Amino acid sequence: MPEILLRKRAIIIEEIFHEGGPASPVPLRRGAILSAIRNPFAGRYVEEIAPFMEDLKPLGLEMARALLAALGGNPKIVEGYGKGAIVGAAGELEHGALWHVPGGYAMREILGDAKAIVASTKKLGAPGARLDVPVTHVNASYVRSHFDAMEVGLPDGPKADEIVVVLVMTTGPRIHARVGGLAAKDVKGEDGLR
């Protein structure tokens, strides 16, 4: 499989103090890391693409470590996560699916004991395309307060022959979350759902 050719990386950190109600004593922090890499399958149909996931694993770990460091370095503060990919116009949607395993398992490994599946999305897009990356609780996908998304993108990516791969981590629930459901404090953490 081809080597990973990284053109650009960006880290975005948001701090959310309120959403129109009272200010939270602790702001919600949402962070994303985006990497624009060359798509080795751009412009042609290739039947066997799955082995490229193995090549992407070191990039996933590197990105997860860098994002965690940008959020302060302590895995215990991360309560939500998600991943995504924007594939350039010469690629196909399936090329974005190559990020599922390397991105998801990297965050679960870096965070230690994360149980929930890592929510994901992907799309085709031109340079400047934006992606809403879904976020769920790291140990229980049914924790409604942590259903969130972070909009991300690069102004000059993906180029037609690139994929922009993305990881997102958050430090808590939505500010002012109050729609009920399973509370984070009640998570059993056995099955990744509850």
Stockholm file with secondary structure:
# STOCKHOLM 1.0

chainA/1-194         MPEILLRKRAIIIEEIFHEGGPASPVPLRRGAILSAIRNPFAGRYVEEIAPFMEDLKPLGLEMARALLAALGGNPKIVEGYGKGAIVGAAGELEHGALWHVPGGYAMREILGDAKAIVASTKKLGAPGARLDVPVTHVNASYVRSHFDAMEVGLPDGPKADEIVVVLVMTTGPRIHARVGGLAAKDVKGEDGLR
#=GR chainA/1-194 SS CCCCCEEEEEEEEEEECCSSSSCCSSCEEEEEEEEEEECTTTTSCCSCCTTHHHHHHHHHHHHHHHHHHHTTSCGGGCCEEEEEEEECTTSCHHHHHTTHHHHHHHHHHHHSSCCSCCEEEEEECCTTCEEEEEEEESSCTTCGGGCEEEEEEBTTBCCTTEEEEEEEEESSSCTTCCSCSSCGGGCCCSSSCC
#=GC SS_cons         CCCCCEEEEEEEEEEECCSSSSCCSSCEEEEEEEEEEECTTTTSCCSCCTTHHHHHHHHHHHHHHHHHHHTTSCGGGCCEEEEEEEECTTSCHHHHHTTHHHHHHHHHHHHSSCCSCCEEEEEECCTTCEEEEEEEESSCTTCGGGCEEEEEEBTTBCCTTEEEEEEEEESSSCTTCCSCSSCGGGCCCSSSCC
//
